[in-house]
Amino acid sequence: MLQDNFGREFHYLRLSITDVCNFRCNYCLPDGYEGKPDQAFLSLDEIRRVCAAFAAAGTRKIRITGGEPSVRKDLPTIIRTVKATPGIEKVAITTNGYRLPELIDEWADAGLDALNLSIDSLDPGVFQSITGHSRLHELLDGLDRAISLGIPSIKVNAVMLRGLNDNQVKPFRDWLRNKPITLRFIELMQTGDNGKFFDEHHVAGEKLRLWLLDNGWSQALRSVDAGPAQEFYHPDYQGRIGLIMPYSKDFCVTCNRLRMDSTGKLHLCLFSDTGIDVRPLLKSDDQRDELIEFLSSQLLDKKPSHFLEDGQSGGTRHLAMIGG
């Protein structure tokens, strides 16, 4: 099992397959994607080798991320490849939902176990002002199709933004009464590119957590491969509410995830200063044990915290760089 010096075990890998994104979310890429869409992202064979090594070292869950992973035409093959990896029990994806109604059936057929869909507002105008797209209806149609397909775990992510969507909590809550999904409110995180935006729009989640507890919502137990969300359920609602509060006390104590970016760099934290290049160890299947040994050695340098509360965002200019 991959483990750091603080006793944290890593059952969960977030694997970015591209940093290209076709949305213009104001908290991440307000000017749109400005990278190199033709750069050499991880190949299918390299992805297979990454998954095999992490699985052999105890990882049980892999989330495919971006940028926007659906911009890769081979995404269904990638899902199928990850799913076929011995030891991997859950394959998840995080997506902005672009063309989701057209794509979700093929993802489900490939073996997708969990879908995380970004919907920052249920109001079409607010949604467009945040994302730069008027595609809310498309996302909601795709979400309903995913539910009908019986994908085991479906979550909706909404970044909380003061003055933009912080008045949307009640509509979201009412929407959950008959939606068998988990809605996760995410605190805005400061990155290298969004300092002014962060200062203007950050909303702490603690007030919402206390409101949930005071209004009949109970906190659910956290599974070993779960992300950092605190989840709450209510007997009158089919859906759940999750809170991701990276500025809360001891947020990093339960860290169980590592990140691989789309060019083969290992990130010990979303806000690490630099990535660690492992691509030279992805040239051959015979390098698996060497890669596992290298991963184990690098974890000895993992820090106890992200230090976001000190205003440190490391080398992360925006979340599309690493996959959030």
N, C-alpha and C positions, 0 to 999 in steps of 0.2 A: 504493500500500500504506500502510495506517495504521501509523505508526511513532512511537515516543517519542524522547526525547533520549538514551536509552541504547542505541539501535540495536535495540530489541526490536520485532518486527513482529507484528501482531495478525491472525491468520488465523481466529480462533475467537471466537464471540459466545455468551454464555449469556443467553438471553432468557426472563425470567420473565413468565408470563401471568396469574398470580394469586398473592397471598400467603396465601390461605386454605389451611389444611391440616386434614385430618380425623384425623390421628394425634396422639398426645401424647408424643412421644419425650422422655425425661427430660433429654437433652442439648440440646434445642432448644426445645420448647414443652410443658413438663411440665404446665402448667395448661390446655393446649389453645389453640385459636385465639381471640384476644381482639381482633381487628381489626374492620373494617367490611366484611362480605362483599358489601355492595351498592355499595361504592365503584367509581368509574369506572376499571376496568382497561382496558388497551389494547384497542381494537376490532380486528376482523379487518383493516380497511383500514390502520389504523396499524401493525399487525404487518407487513403486506405492505410498507409503505413503509420501515420499519426494515430489513427484510431486504434490500430492493432497494438501499438506500444502502450498507449494510455490504458486500454482495456486490460492488457497483461499486468499493468501496475495497479489495478484495482478500480479504475474508473468505470462507472456503470451507466452514466448519463452523458450524452453529448448533445449540445444545442448548436444548431447551424445558424450562423448570424452573418451580418454584413457590416457596413453598407446595407444594401437590400439584396438578400441571397437569390431572389427570383430573377434578377437580371442575368444570372448564369443559366444558359439553356440546358445545361446538363444537371440541373438541380435534382430532378427525380432520380437520376442515376446515382448522384451523391447520397441522397437519402437511402436508397436501396443498399448502397455499399456500406454505409455506416451501420445500418440495421443488421446487415449480415455479419458484422464483426463479432466473433465469439467473445462473450462477456458483457457486451453492451445491451442493457435491458431497456433503455428508453432513448428514443431519438426525437428531439424537439426542434422547432424552428421559430425564430422571431422574424416577423415580416411587417412591412407597412401596408400590406394588403392589396398592392397594385395588381389588378387582373385576378384577384383571388377567386371569383366565381368560376373562371376558366381553368384555373390551375389546381384547385384544392383536391379534386377527384384523383388526379394523377399522383399527388403527394400522398394521399391516403393509400392508394394502391401500392405505392412504393414502401409503405410500412411506417408512416409517420405516427408517432404516439402522442405528441403534444404540440399545440399551436399557440403561439403568443402573437397577438395582433394589436398593433398600435392604433388606438382611437382616442384622441385627446379631447374630443367633445362630441356630443350627440346632436349639437346644433350645426347645421350645414355651413352657416356663415362663419361661426367661430372655428369650425374645423378647417375651413379654407384659409382663414387668416393665420392659423398656426402652421399648416402644412404646405400652403401654396397650391393646393389641389382641391377641386370640387368633386371628390370621389367618395364622399361619405356613404352614399347609397350603395356603391359597389362593395365597400368593406362590409357593410351590414348584410348585404345579400350573401357575400362569401362566408361570413360568420354563421349565418343560418344554415348554409349548405354544409359547413364543417360539423355543426351540431347534428344535422340529419344523417351524416355519414358515420356518426358514432365515434369520432376521434376521442380517445379517452380523457385527455386533459386539454381544455381550452381556456385561455386567459386573455383578457384585454388589458393593455397597458395605457395609462393616461398620466402624462407628466403634469403635475400641479403647477400652475402659473398664475401668480397674483395679477389681477386685473385683466386676465384673458379668459381663463376657464375655471377660476376658483368659485364661481357661482353655479357650477355644474354638478356639485355633489348630490343634490337632491334628485335631479333628473336621472343621474346615473344610478342612484340607489333604487329609485322607483322602477327603473328598467330591469333591475336584477330580480324583481319579485317573481318573474316567470322565465328567467334566463338561467339555465344550468351551467353557468360559467363562473370564473373568478375575475373580478375587476380589481386591478391593482393600481392604486394611486402612488406615483413615484415622485419623490422630492427632486426638484431640479438640482443638478450637480454642476459645480463650477468647473469649467475646462479652460484651456489656454486662450480660446477664442471668444468666450462668452462672458467675460468678467462684468461688463456693464449690464448686460441682459440679466445675469444672475442677481446682481444687486437690486435690480428693479422688480424682478418677478419671482424670487425664491419664496416658497411657502413651506413652513415646517409642518410635518405630519402629526406631531404629538397632540395637537388640539383635536384633530379628527379621531385619533386613537381613543382619547378619553371620551369623546362623544359616543363612539361606538359602544364602549363598555357601559356607558350610562343609559343606553337605549336598547338593551336587550341582546346585544351582539356578544358572542363568546369567542375567545381565542382558540384556534385549532392547534393541535400538536403538529410539530414540524418534522417531516420525514428526513432521513439521512442524506438524500440527494436533492433536497429542496433548495431553492434559491433563498435569498435573504429576506423575503417578504414575511411579515407577520400577518396571518390570515384569520379572518373572523367570519362566523356564521350566525344565522338567525333562523328560528323555526318558521317564520312567516315568509322566508325568501328562498327561492331555489338557488340563487347565486350567492357567492361569497364576496367579501371585500378584503383585499390585501393592501398592506402599507409597506412601501420600501423607503426607509428613512436613513440614508447613509450618514446623516449628521447626528444620529442618536447615539447615546452612550453605549459602548461595547458592541457597536455594529459589526466590527471585524472579528469578534471572538469566535463566531460560528462560521467563518469563511471556509467554504468547501470546494471552491472552484478555481480553475486555472484558465488561461486564455491563450489561444494561438491565433495570430493575425493571418491575414490572407496571403502574406508573403513568407510565412514560415518562421515567424518570430514568436517566441514564448514570452508572455507577459505574466509576471507573478502577481500583478495587481492591475486593475483597470487604470490606476493612476501611477504606474511605475514610470521611472524616468526614461527608460529605453527598453526595447525588446531584445531578447536573447536569440540569436540566429541558430535554429536547429536544422535548417534546410540541408546542410551538408550531410546530415545523418538520415536523410530521407531518400537517398539515391538507390537503396537496395533493401529488399526484405531482410537480408542477412544482418542489417544494422540495428535490428529491433532492440536487442539487449544493451547495446552500446547507447542507444537513445534513452532507454529507461534509466540506465546508470547516470547519464548526463542530467536528465530531469531531476533525479533524486538529489544530485549534488547541488543543482541550482536552487532547490527549495530551501537549502540551508541559509540562503541569503534573503528569504522572504521576510518582510518587515511585519511587525505586529499590527500595524494600522495603515490606512490610506492617507492619513494626515490631512484630509479635506478640511477638517475643522480649523486647521492652521492656515488655510488659504493655499495649500499646496496641491496642484493638479498634475504634477510630474510633467511628462512629455505629451500628455493627451491634449491635443488642440481641439478635437471634437470627438464625439462618441463613435462616429462612423469609422474612425481610424482602426478601432480594435473590436468593435461589435457590441459595445455597451455592457 
